[in-house]
Amino acid sequence: MKTKKTVISSILPLLFLTLTANAQPQGWTMPEVNPTFKDVNYAGDDLEAHRLDIFLPEKQQDAYKVIVAIYGSAWFSNNAKIAAWFSLGKPLTDAGFAVVCINHRSSGDAKFPAQIHDVKAALRFLRAHAAEYKLDTSFVGITGFSSGGHLSALAGVTNGLSKRTVGNTTLDLEGNVGGNTNYSSRVDAVVDWFGPVDMARMENCETVKDANSPEAALIGGAPADNPDLVSLVSPITYVAMNADQLPRFLLFHGDSDTVVPHCQSVFFAEELEKAGCLEEFITVPEGQHGPVTFNENTFKRMTDFFLKEATAAK
């Protein structure tokens, strides 16, 4: 008999496929899922949560600059990398990037910071095995939607940070999942699609969510009872103190998002602007948590941004 956890893990990716298809622009057709390299384990174990798919562009060349894409799931899924491809992948491969869609451990598998440890492990793995997978890691961008936006933003704001202390709590932000610790986990540009970034102001843009929230599941306790962890899990915390290490950021958020409040990106954009690393914050009129916010124009803005940053990285 399947456990409740296993059933949830198997159902969620199917739900995401439906939501993702419904979130796309009119006339959008679901792209084929045909990764060049499928189910590559980036941690040297047998966990489904530690697998990634690599999609290379049709145009043949020796190596391709890289974009890592992370699915949204409120941190509840450990196997939804396909949703990252359906949502964001094809515009990026069409623009000439290798797109790497990664799984990560869910909040049911392990508590934070396990999820950012997985993201950084995948980044180190890609650099360690770049030649094997035809990757040009002189530029590595990252993008994600919803909780994937959170993890993408967190990867960017913690460039070069191995540990961080808030109050009485010290977290290892890098981890050693999969080894390859002599390789960098830095990212060179971030596109955050409506990610939660300030867990202290998720409820009505003023305070924390309750003990039944996804954030509570992620940190392993009620946010109100864990202010240090609430700060450490929030990308906005790191901006000012790590400003000299930050990549450029592009933010998208719909003004009709009822899942992650639009103010989350407003708060984040303000801090990024002060730090001098905000490319642009694009508010999508009537944009929801995917629908309308995902559209041909925003996809083009994403690819144009990554292409500009990749060119500047030469």
N, C-alpha and C positions, 0 to 999 in steps of 0.2 A: 504494500500500500504506500502511495506517495505521502510524504509529510506535507503539512500545510505550506511550509517554506518552499518545497520543491514545486508544488502546484502554482504558487504565486509567481515563482521564477519563470515557469514555463508559459503562463498566461500573459504576463506583462508584455513581452515582446510582440505578441499578436495584437494586443490592444494598441501598442505604440504604432504598429504598421497602419492600423485603421486611422488613428488620429493624425498621423503624419500625412497620409494620402489626402485626408480631408483638409489639411492645413495648407496645401500647396496652391499656387496660382491657377486660375481658370485655364484649361487646356493642358495642364501638366499631366504627363503620363508617368507611371511608376517606372523608374529605370530598372534594367536587369541587374540582378545581383550576381556578378561574375568576377569576384576578386582575383587579382593576379596571384596573390598568395593568401590562402585562407586558413583561419584558425591557428595562426602562429602563436605559440606560447612565449610570452615575453619574460616570464619569471622562472622558468626552469622547473615548473611543477605540473600537476595535471588538473589544475583548477580551470573550469570554464570561464571564470571571472578574469583569468589572466591570458585571454586570447585576443588576438587582433587580426584584422583583415587589411591587406594592402591593395589598393586599386591604382594601377599605373595608367597614364593616358594612352590613347591609341597611337599617337605620334611617337615613333621610336626614337629614342636617344639614349646616350650612355647612362645618364642619371637625371633624376627629377627632384626639384626642391619639394619640401614636405609640408603638408598640413595634417595635423592630428585633429580628428573630429570625435566629440563625446556626446552621447545621447542624454536626453533628459528622462528622469524616472522618479523624481523626488528622492533619489538615492536608494530606491527600493529594488532595482533590478541589477543582476550581475551578468546579464547576457542579452543586451539589446543593441549591440554594435551595429546591427543591420539598420536600426532606426536612424542612426547618425548618417549612414550612407543615403538612405531614402530622403532624409531631410536636406542635407547640405552637400553630399558628396559629388554629384554629377557636375554641377557648375564649376567645381574646383578642378576636377580632372579635365573638363573641357577647356579650362584656362591653362592647363599644362602642369598642374601639380600632382604629385603622388599624394593620395589621400589615405590616411591610416585611421581606421575606425577601431576604437579600443573598447573592450569590456573593462570593468573594475568591480571590486567587491562591493556588495550592497551593504546598507546599514544593518541588515539582518545577519550578514556574514561576519562583519567586524565593524567596530565603531571608528569614528574619525580619530586620528588622521589616516587610517588605512586607505581611504579612497585617493587622497593626494599622493600617498606613497606609491600607489599603483600607477597613477598618471606619470609620476616622475620616473618610475621603473621603466615604463614603456618608452619614454623619451630617451633614457640612457641606452636601452636596448636598440633603438633605431640607429643611434650614432655608432654603437658597437658593431652593428651588422649592416651598415650602410651599403657596402660594396655588394654584399650578398643579395640585397633587395633593390639595387639600382637607385639608391637614394643619395641625393646631394644635400647633406645636412649642414651646408654652409648657411642655409635658411630653413628654420623650422617654425612654422606658425601653428596656432592652435585655435580651435573654435568649438562651440557647443551651445546647446539650447537648454534653458531651464536649469536643472541641477548640473547638466553638462556645461552650461554657461558659468555656473559657480565654480566648477573645477577648472575650467579653462582660465577664468580670471584669477583664481588662486594660484595656478601654476605661474602665471605672469607676474603677479605681485610678490611672489616669493623667490624670484630669480636670485640665486646666490645666497639665499638664507638656509642654513641648516637647522637652526633652532630658533625658537622665539618664546619668551616668557611674558605672561600677563598675570599679575597678582602672584599667587602661589603656584601657578601651573606653568610648567615648561613642556613644550612639545618638540619632538623631532619632526621636522617638516620634510626632510629628504627621505628618510628610511633607507633600507638596503635590500628591498624586494628585488630578487633576480640578480643581485650583484651588479656588475659593470660600473662600480662606483668610481672608477677612474675616468668615466665619461660624464659629460655635462648633462643636466636636465633643464637647461635654460630654454626659453622660447623667445622668438624674435619679434612676434606680433600676435595680438589677441583680438578675436572677434567674439564678443559676448552677446548672445541672443537671450534677452530677458532672464538673466540669471539672478538668483537671490544673492545679494552681496553684503547685506547688513542685517544679520539675524536679530540684532537688538531692536530693529524697527520694522519687523515684518507684519505685525498686527496694526492695521490702520495707520501705517507709516510712523508709529509712535513707540511701540513697545514689542516685547517678545510674544511669540505664539505660545500655546499651552502645551501641556505634557503629552498630548496626543498628536502633536504636529510631526511632520517629517523631520524637522530640525531636531526635535527631541529624540526621535529614533536614531538620528545620525550621531548625536553626541552622547547618547545613553542616559538621558535624564531631562527633567523639565528645564527649559532654558532659564526660567526665572531663578532656579536654584543653582545654576552653573554659569555665572556671568563671565568667568575667565574663559571657559570653553566657547561661549557665545562670541566673545571677542576673537579668539584664535581661529574659529571656523569661518569668520567673515573676511572676505578679501579687502574690504574697505579699511580694515585695521592696519594693513601693511603699507599703504600707499605712501604716506608722508615719511615714514621712517626708512623706506627703501627706495626713495625716489630716484637715486642715481643708478639703480639697477633695472629700472622698469622698461619694458618694451612699449611700443605704441599700441593704443587700444582704440577699437571701433565698437560702439555699443548700439544695439537695436532694441527697442521696446515699444510695444503697442500701448496706446493710451487707454485702451479698453480691456487690458489684461486683468482678469479677476482671480488669477492663480498666484502670480508674483506681482505685487503692486508696482505700477509704473514708477513710483517714487524711488524704488530701489536703484534704478539706473540714474535717476536724477541725482541722488546722493552720491553715487559712485562717480558720475561725470564731473561733479563739482570738485571732488578730491583729485581725480586724475588731471583735471584742468589746472589745479593749483600746482601739481607736480610736473606739469609741462609735458605730459605724455598722452593726452587725449587727442586722437585724430578727429573724431566727430561722435556726437551722440545724436542718433536719428530716432525721433519719435514718429511712429507710424499712426496716422489718424485712423481711429476705429480698429486698430490692430488688437487682436486677441492673443492668447497664449499659443501662438503658431499661426492659426488662420488669419489672413490679411497681412499679418506682420511678415510672413514668408511670401514674397512676391518677386517678380522678375527684376524690379528695380533694386530691391534690397539685396538680392543675390548678386546683381552686377556690382553694387557698391562694395560688397564683401570681396569679390574676386579682384576688383580694381585696387582695393586697399592692399590685399596680399601681394598682388603683382608689383605695386609700387614699393612696398617694403622689401620684397625679395630682390628687386633691382638695386635698391639702396644698399643691400647687404653684400653685394658683389665686392 
